[in-house]
Amino acid sequence: MTVERERLLAPLQAVIGVVERRQTMPVLANVLLAVSDGRLSITATDLEVELVATTDVTIQQAGDITVPAGSFSISCVRYPRSPLSR
């Protein structure tokens, strides 16, 4: 997947507010990154509210993964202003 940093930050910041740091279920501190058909969907939930935001990306292979929301957000903000690729 390749995406401009700003195109990733906007949807990430739109959903990260629902993520709570101290959860009884650790997976709820994560966001779901789902890539398919040239779209990245970022999903966050606290089991009462679910937020989903999308952006266009260039993909090599479709897939899903959860990542710690706080760490991922900080990493994206600190990443240089160039396309993110993974």
PyMOL Python script that loads the backbone (N, CA, C, O; Angstrom):
from pymol import cmd

cmd.read_pdbstr("""\
ATOM      1  N   MET A   1       0.851  -1.171   0.000  1.00  0.00           N
ATOM      2  CA  MET A   1       0.000   0.000   0.000  1.00  0.00           C
ATOM      3  C   MET A   1       0.893   1.229   0.000  1.00  0.00           C
ATOM      4  O   MET A   1       1.901   1.276   0.704  1.00  0.00           O
ATOM      5  N   THR A   2       0.524   2.201  -0.777  1.00  0.00           N
ATOM      6  CA  THR A   2       1.211   3.488  -0.801  1.00  0.00           C
ATOM      7  C   THR A   2       0.156   4.582  -0.674  1.00  0.00           C
ATOM      8  O   THR A   2      -0.862   4.562  -1.366  1.00  0.00           O
ATOM      9  N   VAL A   3       0.412   5.534   0.217  1.00  0.00           N
ATOM     10  CA  VAL A   3      -0.540   6.628   0.433  1.00  0.00           C
ATOM     11  C   VAL A   3       0.231   7.856   0.915  1.00  0.00           C
ATOM     12  O   VAL A   3       1.209   7.740   1.655  1.00  0.00           O
ATOM     13  N   GLU A   4      -0.220   9.022   0.487  1.00  0.00           N
ATOM     14  CA  GLU A   4       0.350  10.267   0.995  1.00  0.00           C
ATOM     15  C   GLU A   4       0.017  10.388   2.478  1.00  0.00           C
ATOM     16  O   GLU A   4      -1.083  10.046   2.912  1.00  0.00           O
ATOM     17  N   ARG A   5       0.975  10.875   3.240  1.00  0.00           N
ATOM     18  CA  ARG A   5       0.797  10.983   4.688  1.00  0.00           C
ATOM     19  C   ARG A   5      -0.469  11.755   5.057  1.00  0.00           C
ATOM     20  O   ARG A   5      -1.217  11.327   5.936  1.00  0.00           O
ATOM     21  N   GLU A   6      -0.716  12.880   4.399  1.00  0.00           N
ATOM     22  CA  GLU A   6      -1.884  13.695   4.725  1.00  0.00           C
ATOM     23  C   GLU A   6      -3.189  12.959   4.427  1.00  0.00           C
ATOM     24  O   GLU A   6      -4.182  13.141   5.132  1.00  0.00           O
ATOM     25  N   ARG A   7      -3.187  12.122   3.372  1.00  0.00           N
ATOM     26  CA  ARG A   7      -4.390  11.352   3.022  1.00  0.00           C
ATOM     27  C   ARG A   7      -4.659  10.264   4.041  1.00  0.00           C
ATOM     28  O   ARG A   7      -5.796   9.808   4.167  1.00  0.00           O
ATOM     29  N   LEU A   8      -3.638   9.837   4.775  1.00  0.00           N
ATOM     30  CA  LEU A   8      -3.795   8.844   5.826  1.00  0.00           C
ATOM     31  C   LEU A   8      -4.191   9.502   7.147  1.00  0.00           C
ATOM     32  O   LEU A   8      -5.022   8.972   7.885  1.00  0.00           O
ATOM     33  N   LEU A   9      -3.599  10.654   7.440  1.00  0.00           N
ATOM     34  CA  LEU A   9      -3.861  11.312   8.718  1.00  0.00           C
ATOM     35  C   LEU A   9      -5.303  11.780   8.870  1.00  0.00           C
ATOM     36  O   LEU A   9      -5.869  11.669   9.957  1.00  0.00           O
ATOM     37  N   ALA A  10      -5.902  12.294   7.821  1.00  0.00           N
ATOM     38  CA  ALA A  10      -7.268  12.825   7.921  1.00  0.00           C
ATOM     39  C   ALA A  10      -8.267  11.757   8.384  1.00  0.00           C
ATOM     40  O   ALA A  10      -8.977  11.994   9.362  1.00  0.00           O
ATOM     41  N   PRO A  11      -8.354  10.592   7.726  1.00  0.00           N
ATOM     42  CA  PRO A  11      -9.303   9.595   8.210  1.00  0.00           C
ATOM     43  C   PRO A  11      -8.900   9.005   9.564  1.00  0.00           C
ATOM     44  O   PRO A  11      -9.766   8.663  10.369  1.00  0.00           O
ATOM     45  N   LEU A  12      -7.610   8.883   9.819  1.00  0.00           N
ATOM     46  CA  LEU A  12      -7.155   8.357  11.103  1.00  0.00           C
ATOM     47  C   LEU A  12      -7.601   9.281  12.234  1.00  0.00           C
ATOM     48  O   LEU A  12      -8.115   8.815  13.251  1.00  0.00           O
ATOM     49  N   GLN A  13      -7.407  10.568  12.064  1.00  0.00           N
ATOM     50  CA  GLN A  13      -7.810  11.519  13.095  1.00  0.00           C
ATOM     51  C   GLN A  13      -9.326  11.599  13.233  1.00  0.00           C
ATOM     52  O   GLN A  13      -9.829  11.959  14.298  1.00  0.00           O
ATOM     53  N   ALA A  14     -10.059  11.271  12.175  1.00  0.00           N
ATOM     54  CA  ALA A  14     -11.520  11.289  12.241  1.00  0.00           C
ATOM     55  C   ALA A  14     -12.073  10.164  13.120  1.00  0.00           C
ATOM     56  O   ALA A  14     -13.136  10.316  13.722  1.00  0.00           O
ATOM     57  N   VAL A  15     -11.365   9.045  13.198  1.00  0.00           N
ATOM     58  CA  VAL A  15     -11.887   7.899  13.957  1.00  0.00           C
ATOM     59  C   VAL A  15     -11.209   7.694  15.301  1.00  0.00           C
ATOM     60  O   VAL A  15     -11.762   7.017  16.167  1.00  0.00           O
ATOM     61  N   ILE A  16     -10.046   8.252  15.494  1.00  0.00           N
ATOM     62  CA  ILE A  16      -9.253   7.933  16.685  1.00  0.00           C
ATOM     63  C   ILE A  16      -9.907   8.417  17.986  1.00  0.00           C
ATOM     64  O   ILE A  16      -9.589   7.908  19.061  1.00  0.00           O
ATOM     65  N   GLY A  17     -10.797   9.371  17.898  1.00  0.00           N
ATOM     66  CA  GLY A  17     -11.468   9.882  19.091  1.00  0.00           C
ATOM     67  C   GLY A  17     -12.303   8.852  19.823  1.00  0.00           C
ATOM     68  O   GLY A  17     -12.532   8.994  21.024  1.00  0.00           O
ATOM     69  N   VAL A  18     -12.761   7.830  19.141  1.00  0.00           N
ATOM     70  CA  VAL A  18     -13.581   6.804  19.778  1.00  0.00           C
ATOM     71  C   VAL A  18     -12.723   5.777  20.525  1.00  0.00           C
ATOM     72  O   VAL A  18     -13.240   5.034  21.359  1.00  0.00           O
ATOM     73  N   VAL A  19     -11.434   5.729  20.237  1.00  0.00           N
ATOM     74  CA  VAL A  19     -10.537   4.768  20.871  1.00  0.00           C
ATOM     75  C   VAL A  19     -10.168   5.258  22.263  1.00  0.00           C
ATOM     76  O   VAL A  19      -9.733   6.395  22.442  1.00  0.00           O
ATOM     77  N   GLU A  20     -10.348   4.384  23.244  1.00  0.00           N
ATOM     78  CA  GLU A  20      -9.947   4.711  24.610  1.00  0.00           C
ATOM     79  C   GLU A  20      -8.674   3.960  24.944  1.00  0.00           C
ATOM     80  O   GLU A  20      -8.510   2.800  24.567  1.00  0.00           O
ATOM     81  N   ARG A  21      -7.778   4.621  25.649  1.00  0.00           N
ATOM     82  CA  ARG A  21      -6.488   4.006  25.958  1.00  0.00           C
ATOM     83  C   ARG A  21      -6.616   2.861  26.945  1.00  0.00           C
ATOM     84  O   ARG A  21      -5.935   1.845  26.802  1.00  0.00           O
ATOM     85  N   ARG A  22      -7.459   3.001  27.924  1.00  0.00           N
ATOM     86  CA  ARG A  22      -7.585   1.972  28.961  1.00  0.00           C
ATOM     87  C   ARG A  22      -8.852   1.176  28.729  1.00  0.00           C
ATOM     88  O   ARG A  22      -9.944   1.585  29.123  1.00  0.00           O
ATOM     89  N   GLN A  23      -8.694   0.063  28.102  1.00  0.00           N
ATOM     90  CA  GLN A  23      -9.808  -0.807  27.760  1.00  0.00           C
ATOM     91  C   GLN A  23      -9.680  -2.120  28.521  1.00  0.00           C
ATOM     92  O   GLN A  23      -8.575  -2.582  28.804  1.00  0.00           O
ATOM     93  N   THR A  24     -10.815  -2.713  28.847  1.00  0.00           N
ATOM     94  CA  THR A  24     -10.774  -4.053  29.422  1.00  0.00           C
ATOM     95  C   THR A  24     -10.488  -5.079  28.336  1.00  0.00           C
ATOM     96  O   THR A  24     -10.033  -6.187  28.621  1.00  0.00           O
ATOM     97  N   MET A  25     -10.756  -4.706  27.099  1.00  0.00           N
ATOM     98  CA  MET A  25     -10.436  -5.551  25.945  1.00  0.00           C
ATOM     99  C   MET A  25      -9.356  -4.828  25.137  1.00  0.00           C
ATOM    100  O   MET A  25      -9.653  -3.848  24.455  1.00  0.00           O
ATOM    101  N   PRO A  26      -8.105  -5.301  25.207  1.00  0.00           N
ATOM    102  CA  PRO A  26      -7.001  -4.591  24.546  1.00  0.00           C
ATOM    103  C   PRO A  26      -7.215  -4.296  23.066  1.00  0.00           C
ATOM    104  O   PRO A  26      -6.723  -3.280  22.577  1.00  0.00           O
ATOM    105  N   VAL A  27      -7.921  -5.136  22.349  1.00  0.00           N
ATOM    106  CA  VAL A  27      -8.120  -4.910  20.914  1.00  0.00           C
ATOM    107  C   VAL A  27      -8.881  -3.609  20.649  1.00  0.00           C
ATOM    108  O   VAL A  27      -8.777  -3.050  19.558  1.00  0.00           O
ATOM    109  N   LEU A  28      -9.640  -3.124  21.622  1.00  0.00           N
ATOM    110  CA  LEU A  28     -10.386  -1.883  21.431  1.00  0.00           C
ATOM    111  C   LEU A  28      -9.488  -0.651  21.437  1.00  0.00           C
ATOM    112  O   LEU A  28      -9.943   0.445  21.109  1.00  0.00           O
ATOM    113  N   ALA A  29      -8.225  -0.815  21.802  1.00  0.00           N
ATOM    114  CA  ALA A  29      -7.264   0.284  21.720  1.00  0.00           C
ATOM    115  C   ALA A  29      -6.623   0.334  20.331  1.00  0.00           C
ATOM    116  O   ALA A  29      -5.759   1.171  20.070  1.00  0.00           O
ATOM    117  N   ASN A  30      -7.048  -0.560  19.448  1.00  0.00           N
ATOM    118  CA  ASN A  30      -6.512  -0.637  18.088  1.00  0.00           C
ATOM    119  C   ASN A  30      -7.472  -0.027  17.082  1.00  0.00           C
ATOM    120  O   ASN A  30      -8.650   0.183  17.372  1.00  0.00           O
ATOM    121  N   VAL A  31      -6.947   0.254  15.890  1.00  0.00           N
ATOM    122  CA  VAL A  31      -7.785   0.594  14.746  1.00  0.00           C
ATOM    123  C   VAL A  31      -7.602  -0.516  13.716  1.00  0.00           C
ATOM    124  O   VAL A  31      -6.531  -1.114  13.618  1.00  0.00           O
ATOM    125  N   LEU A  32      -8.641  -0.781  12.963  1.00  0.00           N
ATOM    126  CA  LEU A  32      -8.602  -1.773  11.891  1.00  0.00           C
ATOM    127  C   LEU A  32      -8.274  -1.060  10.591  1.00  0.00           C
ATOM    128  O   LEU A  32      -8.961  -0.116  10.204  1.00  0.00           O
ATOM    129  N   LEU A  33      -7.227  -1.511   9.921  1.00  0.00           N
ATOM    130  CA  LEU A  33      -6.869  -1.010   8.602  1.00  0.00           C
ATOM    131  C   LEU A  33      -7.242  -2.089   7.598  1.00  0.00           C
ATOM    132  O   LEU A  33      -6.685  -3.186   7.628  1.00  0.00           O
ATOM    133  N   ALA A  34      -8.168  -1.788   6.722  1.00  0.00           N
ATOM    134  CA  ALA A  34      -8.626  -2.747   5.721  1.00  0.00           C
ATOM    135  C   ALA A  34      -8.407  -2.142   4.340  1.00  0.00           C
ATOM    136  O   ALA A  34      -8.918  -1.065   4.034  1.00  0.00           O
ATOM    137  N   VAL A  35      -7.638  -2.850   3.505  1.00  0.00           N
ATOM    138  CA  VAL A  35      -7.302  -2.353   2.167  1.00  0.00           C
ATOM    139  C   VAL A  35      -7.884  -3.293   1.120  1.00  0.00           C
ATOM    140  O   VAL A  35      -7.642  -4.499   1.152  1.00  0.00           O
ATOM    141  N   SER A  36      -8.652  -2.735   0.195  1.00  0.00           N
ATOM    142  CA  SER A  36      -9.141  -3.501  -0.954  1.00  0.00           C
ATOM    143  C   SER A  36      -9.671  -2.526  -1.996  1.00  0.00           C
ATOM    144  O   SER A  36     -10.134  -1.433  -1.670  1.00  0.00           O
ATOM    145  N   ASP A  37      -9.594  -2.940  -3.243  1.00  0.00           N
ATOM    146  CA  ASP A  37     -10.130  -2.161  -4.367  1.00  0.00           C
ATOM    147  C   ASP A  37      -9.674  -0.700  -4.374  1.00  0.00           C
ATOM    148  O   ASP A  37     -10.454   0.193  -4.702  1.00  0.00           O
ATOM    149  N   GLY A  38      -8.410  -0.458  -4.011  1.00  0.00           N
ATOM    150  CA  GLY A  38      -7.878   0.891  -4.048  1.00  0.00           C
ATOM    151  C   GLY A  38      -8.360   1.799  -2.939  1.00  0.00           C
ATOM    152  O   GLY A  38      -8.191   3.016  -3.020  1.00  0.00           O
ATOM    153  N   ARG A  39      -8.959   1.230  -1.900  1.00  0.00           N
ATOM    154  CA  ARG A  39      -9.474   2.014  -0.777  1.00  0.00           C
ATOM    155  C   ARG A  39      -8.913   1.486   0.536  1.00  0.00           C
ATOM    156  O   ARG A  39      -8.788   0.277   0.726  1.00  0.00           O
ATOM    157  N   LEU A  40      -8.585   2.384   1.419  1.00  0.00           N
ATOM    158  CA  LEU A  40      -8.197   2.050   2.785  1.00  0.00           C
ATOM    159  C   LEU A  40      -9.326   2.491   3.696  1.00  0.00           C
ATOM    160  O   LEU A  40      -9.707   3.662   3.707  1.00  0.00           O
ATOM    161  N   SER A  41      -9.862   1.543   4.465  1.00  0.00           N
ATOM    162  CA  SER A  41     -10.874   1.860   5.472  1.00  0.00           C
ATOM    163  C   SER A  41     -10.217   1.765   6.837  1.00  0.00           C
ATOM    164  O   SER A  41      -9.552   0.776   7.143  1.00  0.00           O
ATOM    165  N   ILE A  42     -10.400   2.781   7.650  1.00  0.00           N
ATOM    166  CA  ILE A  42      -9.882   2.791   9.017  1.00  0.00           C
ATOM    167  C   ILE A  42     -11.087   2.771   9.947  1.00  0.00           C
ATOM    168  O   ILE A  42     -11.942   3.655   9.891  1.00  0.00           O
ATOM    169  N   THR A  43     -11.147   1.748  10.808  1.00  0.00           N
ATOM    170  CA  THR A  43     -12.288   1.558  11.694  1.00  0.00           C
ATOM    171  C   THR A  43     -11.834   1.563  13.141  1.00  0.00           C
ATOM    172  O   THR A  43     -10.828   0.946  13.491  1.00  0.00           O
ATOM    173  N   ALA A  44     -12.585   2.267  13.982  1.00  0.00           N
ATOM    174  CA  ALA A  44     -12.344   2.278  15.427  1.00  0.00           C
ATOM    175  C   ALA A  44     -13.691   2.108  16.124  1.00  0.00           C
ATOM    176  O   ALA A  44     -14.718   2.574  15.631  1.00  0.00           O
ATOM    177  N   THR A  45     -13.675   1.440  17.272  1.00  0.00           N
ATOM    178  CA  THR A  45     -14.910   1.230  18.018  1.00  0.00           C
ATOM    179  C   THR A  45     -14.634   1.158  19.508  1.00  0.00           C
ATOM    180  O   THR A  45     -13.534   0.810  19.938  1.00  0.00           O
ATOM    181  N   ASP A  46     -15.655   1.492  20.288  1.00  0.00           N
ATOM    182  CA  ASP A  46     -15.608   1.258  21.730  1.00  0.00           C
ATOM    183  C   ASP A  46     -16.743   0.307  22.121  1.00  0.00           C
ATOM    184  O   ASP A  46     -17.106   0.228  23.295  1.00  0.00           O
ATOM    185  N   LEU A  47     -17.292  -0.399  21.167  1.00  0.00           N
ATOM    186  CA  LEU A  47     -18.411  -1.345  21.261  1.00  0.00           C
ATOM    187  C   LEU A  47     -19.766  -0.659  21.374  1.00  0.00           C
ATOM    188  O   LEU A  47     -20.796  -1.321  21.250  1.00  0.00           O
ATOM    189  N   GLU A  48     -19.791   0.631  21.602  1.00  0.00           N
ATOM    190  CA  GLU A  48     -21.043   1.380  21.567  1.00  0.00           C
ATOM    191  C   GLU A  48     -21.114   2.220  20.305  1.00  0.00           C
ATOM    192  O   GLU A  48     -22.176   2.360  19.698  1.00  0.00           O
ATOM    193  N   VAL A  49     -19.978   2.776  19.916  1.00  0.00           N
ATOM    194  CA  VAL A  49     -19.884   3.617  18.730  1.00  0.00           C
ATOM    195  C   VAL A  49     -18.804   3.037  17.828  1.00  0.00           C
ATOM    196  O   VAL A  49     -17.737   2.636  18.292  1.00  0.00           O
ATOM    197  N   GLU A  50     -19.099   3.000  16.532  1.00  0.00           N
ATOM    198  CA  GLU A  50     -18.104   2.571  15.551  1.00  0.00           C
ATOM    199  C   GLU A  50     -17.972   3.669  14.507  1.00  0.00           C
ATOM    200  O   GLU A  50     -18.964   4.137  13.948  1.00  0.00           O
ATOM    201  N   LEU A  51     -16.729   4.074  14.253  1.00  0.00           N
ATOM    202  CA  LEU A  51     -16.468   5.082  13.231  1.00  0.00           C
ATOM    203  C   LEU A  51     -15.618   4.465  12.137  1.00  0.00           C
ATOM    204  O   LEU A  51     -14.667   3.734  12.412  1.00  0.00           O
ATOM    205  N   VAL A  52     -15.967   4.766  10.889  1.00  0.00           N
ATOM    206  CA  VAL A  52     -15.214   4.273   9.735  1.00  0.00           C
ATOM    207  C   VAL A  52     -14.924   5.456   8.823  1.00  0.00           C
ATOM    208  O   VAL A  52     -15.821   6.235   8.500  1.00  0.00           O
ATOM    209  N   ALA A  53     -13.679   5.586   8.415  1.00  0.00           N
ATOM    210  CA  ALA A  53     -13.280   6.622   7.460  1.00  0.00           C
ATOM    211  C   ALA A  53     -12.467   5.949   6.358  1.00  0.00           C
ATOM    212  O   ALA A  53     -11.775   4.961   6.607  1.00  0.00           O
ATOM    213  N   THR A  54     -12.549   6.478   5.152  1.00  0.00           N
ATOM    214  CA  THR A  54     -11.858   5.861   4.024  1.00  0.00           C
ATOM    215  C   THR A  54     -11.037   6.895   3.261  1.00  0.00           C
ATOM    216  O   THR A  54     -11.270   8.101   3.343  1.00  0.00           O
ATOM    217  N   THR A  55     -10.069   6.372   2.519  1.00  0.00           N
ATOM    218  CA  THR A  55      -9.262   7.195   1.633  1.00  0.00           C
ATOM    219  C   THR A  55      -8.774   6.323   0.484  1.00  0.00           C
ATOM    220  O   THR A  55      -8.733   5.098   0.600  1.00  0.00           O
ATOM    221  N   ASP A  56      -8.411   6.945  -0.606  1.00  0.00           N
ATOM    222  CA  ASP A  56      -7.867   6.219  -1.751  1.00  0.00           C
ATOM    223  C   ASP A  56      -6.398   5.925  -1.522  1.00  0.00           C
ATOM    224  O   ASP A  56      -5.660   6.762  -1.002  1.00  0.00           O
ATOM    225  N   VAL A  57      -5.975   4.724  -1.914  1.00  0.00           N
ATOM    226  CA  VAL A  57      -4.572   4.314  -1.803  1.00  0.00           C
ATOM    227  C   VAL A  57      -4.191   3.511  -3.034  1.00  0.00           C
ATOM    228  O   VAL A  57      -5.049   3.035  -3.778  1.00  0.00           O
ATOM    229  N   THR A  58      -2.908   3.371  -3.231  1.00  0.00           N
ATOM    230  CA  THR A  58      -2.395   2.470  -4.258  1.00  0.00           C
ATOM    231  C   THR A  58      -2.047   1.167  -3.538  1.00  0.00           C
ATOM    232  O   THR A  58      -1.289   1.176  -2.568  1.00  0.00           O
ATOM    233  N   ILE A  59      -2.595   0.057  -4.007  1.00  0.00           N
ATOM    234  CA  ILE A  59      -2.346  -1.196  -3.295  1.00  0.00           C
ATOM    235  C   ILE A  59      -1.632  -2.204  -4.173  1.00  0.00           C
ATOM    236  O   ILE A  59      -1.796  -2.234  -5.392  1.00  0.00           O
ATOM    237  N   GLN A  60      -0.836  -3.028  -3.512  1.00  0.00           N
ATOM    238  CA  GLN A  60      -0.208  -4.153  -4.167  1.00  0.00           C
ATOM    239  C   GLN A  60      -0.969  -5.441  -3.831  1.00  0.00           C
ATOM    240  O   GLN A  60      -1.051  -6.363  -4.643  1.00  0.00           O
ATOM    241  N   GLN A  61      -1.529  -5.478  -2.603  1.00  0.00           N
ATOM    242  CA  GLN A  61      -2.250  -6.665  -2.146  1.00  0.00           C
ATOM    243  C   GLN A  61      -3.291  -6.237  -1.122  1.00  0.00           C
ATOM    244  O   GLN A  61      -3.004  -5.428  -0.240  1.00  0.00           O
ATOM    245  N   ALA A  62      -4.492  -6.776  -1.237  1.00  0.00           N
ATOM    246  CA  ALA A  62      -5.551  -6.475  -0.275  1.00  0.00           C
ATOM    247  C   ALA A  62      -5.257  -7.178   1.040  1.00  0.00           C
ATOM    248  O   ALA A  62      -4.567  -8.197   1.070  1.00  0.00           O
ATOM    249  N   GLY A  63      -5.786  -6.625   2.131  1.00  0.00           N
ATOM    250  CA  GLY A  63      -5.607  -7.262   3.427  1.00  0.00           C
ATOM    251  C   GLY A  63      -6.143  -6.404   4.552  1.00  0.00           C
ATOM    252  O   GLY A  63      -6.518  -5.249   4.351  1.00  0.00           O
ATOM    253  N   ASP A  64      -6.174  -6.992   5.749  1.00  0.00           N
ATOM    254  CA  ASP A  64      -6.653  -6.328   6.951  1.00  0.00           C
ATOM    255  C   ASP A  64      -5.635  -6.537   8.068  1.00  0.00           C
ATOM    256  O   ASP A  64      -4.953  -7.561   8.113  1.00  0.00           O
ATOM    257  N   ILE A  65      -5.538  -5.557   8.970  1.00  0.00           N
ATOM    258  CA  ILE A  65      -4.680  -5.675  10.142  1.00  0.00           C
ATOM    259  C   ILE A  65      -5.175  -4.687  11.188  1.00  0.00           C
ATOM    260  O   ILE A  65      -5.708  -3.631  10.848  1.00  0.00           O
ATOM    261  N   THR A  66      -4.999  -5.028  12.457  1.00  0.00           N
ATOM    262  CA  THR A  66      -5.248  -4.049  13.504  1.00  0.00           C
ATOM    263  C   THR A  66      -3.911  -3.589  14.050  1.00  0.00           C
ATOM    264  O   THR A  66      -2.965  -4.368  14.165  1.00  0.00           O
ATOM    265  N   VAL A  67      -3.848  -2.304  14.385  1.00  0.00           N
ATOM    266  CA  VAL A  67      -2.630  -1.712  14.933  1.00  0.00           C
ATOM    267  C   VAL A  67      -3.016  -0.832  16.118  1.00  0.00           C
ATOM    268  O   VAL A  67      -4.118  -0.284  16.148  1.00  0.00           O
ATOM    269  N   PRO A  68      -2.120  -0.691  17.094  1.00  0.00           N
ATOM    270  CA  PRO A  68      -2.409   0.202  18.222  1.00  0.00           C
ATOM    271  C   PRO A  68      -2.651   1.631  17.733  1.00  0.00           C
ATOM    272  O   PRO A  68      -1.794   2.223  17.077  1.00  0.00           O
ATOM    273  N   ALA A  69      -3.800   2.169  18.052  1.00  0.00           N
ATOM    274  CA  ALA A  69      -4.208   3.468  17.526  1.00  0.00           C
ATOM    275  C   ALA A  69      -3.243   4.588  17.913  1.00  0.00           C
ATOM    276  O   ALA A  69      -2.842   5.382  17.061  1.00  0.00           O
ATOM    277  N   GLY A  70      -2.876   4.654  19.167  1.00  0.00           N
ATOM    278  CA  GLY A  70      -2.006   5.737  19.617  1.00  0.00           C
ATOM    279  C   GLY A  70      -0.637   5.699  18.967  1.00  0.00           C
ATOM    280  O   GLY A  70      -0.156   6.712  18.459  1.00  0.00           O
ATOM    281  N   SER A  71      -0.012   4.540  18.982  1.00  0.00           N
ATOM    282  CA  SER A  71       1.326   4.401  18.394  1.00  0.00           C
ATOM    283  C   SER A  71       1.303   4.671  16.898  1.00  0.00           C
ATOM    284  O   SER A  71       2.196   5.332  16.367  1.00  0.00           O
ATOM    285  N   PHE A  72       0.278   4.157  16.216  1.00  0.00           N
ATOM    286  CA  PHE A  72       0.173   4.349  14.776  1.00  0.00           C
ATOM    287  C   PHE A  72      -0.017   5.822  14.434  1.00  0.00           C
ATOM    288  O   PHE A  72       0.597   6.332  13.496  1.00  0.00           O
ATOM    289  N   SER A  73      -0.861   6.497  15.192  1.00  0.00           N
ATOM    290  CA  SER A  73      -1.112   7.915  14.955  1.00  0.00           C
ATOM    291  C   SER A  73       0.162   8.736  15.148  1.00  0.00           C
ATOM    292  O   SER A  73       0.484   9.589  14.322  1.00  0.00           O
ATOM    293  N   ILE A  74       0.879   8.480  16.232  1.00  0.00           N
ATOM    294  CA  ILE A  74       2.122   9.204  16.497  1.00  0.00           C
ATOM    295  C   ILE A  74       3.139   8.944  15.390  1.00  0.00           C
ATOM    296  O   ILE A  74       3.815   9.868  14.939  1.00  0.00           O
ATOM    297  N   SER A  75       3.250   7.706  14.956  1.00  0.00           N
ATOM    298  CA  SER A  75       4.194   7.363  13.884  1.00  0.00           C
ATOM    299  C   SER A  75       3.854   8.094  12.593  1.00  0.00           C
ATOM    300  O   SER A  75       4.745   8.590  11.903  1.00  0.00           O
ATOM    301  N   CYS A  76       2.574   8.161  12.268  1.00  0.00           N
ATOM    302  CA  CYS A  76       2.158   8.844  11.035  1.00  0.00           C
ATOM    303  C   CYS A  76       2.442  10.330  11.102  1.00  0.00           C
ATOM    304  O   CYS A  76       2.868  10.923  10.111  1.00  0.00           O
ATOM    305  N   VAL A  77       2.214  10.934  12.244  1.00  0.00           N
ATOM    306  CA  VAL A  77       2.468  12.368  12.402  1.00  0.00           C
ATOM    307  C   VAL A  77       3.956  12.664  12.278  1.00  0.00           C
ATOM    308  O   VAL A  77       4.341  13.668  11.679  1.00  0.00           O
ATOM    309  N   ARG A  78       4.789  11.803  12.835  1.00  0.00           N
ATOM    310  CA  ARG A  78       6.237  12.029  12.821  1.00  0.00           C
ATOM    311  C   ARG A  78       6.895  11.649  11.500  1.00  0.00           C
ATOM    312  O   ARG A  78       8.031  12.049  11.245  1.00  0.00           O
ATOM    313  N   TYR A  79       6.209  10.892  10.662  1.00  0.00           N
ATOM    314  CA  TYR A  79       6.769  10.453   9.398  1.00  0.00           C
ATOM    315  C   TYR A  79       6.976  11.661   8.490  1.00  0.00           C
ATOM    316  O   TYR A  79       6.134  12.559   8.468  1.00  0.00           O
ATOM    317  N   PRO A  80       8.077  11.702   7.741  1.00  0.00           N
ATOM    318  CA  PRO A  80       8.315  12.847   6.844  1.00  0.00           C
ATOM    319  C   PRO A  80       7.179  13.018   5.832  1.00  0.00           C
ATOM    320  O   PRO A  80       6.455  12.068   5.537  1.00  0.00           O
ATOM    321  N   ARG A  81       7.034  14.202   5.319  1.00  0.00           N
ATOM    322  CA  ARG A  81       5.973  14.501   4.346  1.00  0.00           C
ATOM    323  C   ARG A  81       6.313  13.874   2.992  1.00  0.00           C
ATOM    324  O   ARG A  81       6.714  14.551   2.046  1.00  0.00           O
ATOM    325  N   SER A  82       6.140  12.589   2.944  1.00  0.00           N
ATOM    326  CA  SER A  82       6.341  11.842   1.707  1.00  0.00           C
ATOM    327  C   SER A  82       5.399  10.651   1.744  1.00  0.00           C
ATOM    328  O   SER A  82       4.840  10.342   2.796  1.00  0.00           O
ATOM    329  N   PRO A  83       5.212   9.979   0.621  1.00  0.00           N
ATOM    330  CA  PRO A  83       4.284   8.847   0.628  1.00  0.00           C
ATOM    331  C   PRO A  83       4.720   7.760   1.605  1.00  0.00           C
ATOM    332  O   PRO A  83       5.900   7.422   1.702  1.00  0.00           O
ATOM    333  N   LEU A  84       3.735   7.222   2.328  1.00  0.00           N
ATOM    334  CA  LEU A  84       3.966   6.077   3.204  1.00  0.00           C
ATOM    335  C   LEU A  84       3.779   4.836   2.364  1.00  0.00           C
ATOM    336  O   LEU A  84       2.848   4.750   1.563  1.00  0.00           O
ATOM    337  N   SER A  85       4.650   3.894   2.544  1.00  0.00           N
ATOM    338  CA  SER A  85       4.563   2.669   1.747  1.00  0.00           C
ATOM    339  C   SER A  85       4.837   1.476   2.644  1.00  0.00           C
ATOM    340  O   SER A  85       5.778   1.471   3.437  1.00  0.00           O
ATOM    341  N   ARG A  86       4.003   0.478   2.500  1.00  0.00           N
ATOM    342  CA  ARG A  86       4.194  -0.774   3.235  1.00  0.00           C
ATOM    343  C   ARG A  86       3.503  -1.895   2.543  1.00  0.00           C
ATOM    344  O   ARG A  86       3.550  -3.032   3.011  1.00  0.00           O
TER     345      ARG A  86
END
""", "prot")
cmd.dss("prot")
cmd.show_as("cartoon", "prot")
cmd.util.cbc("prot")
cmd.orient("prot")
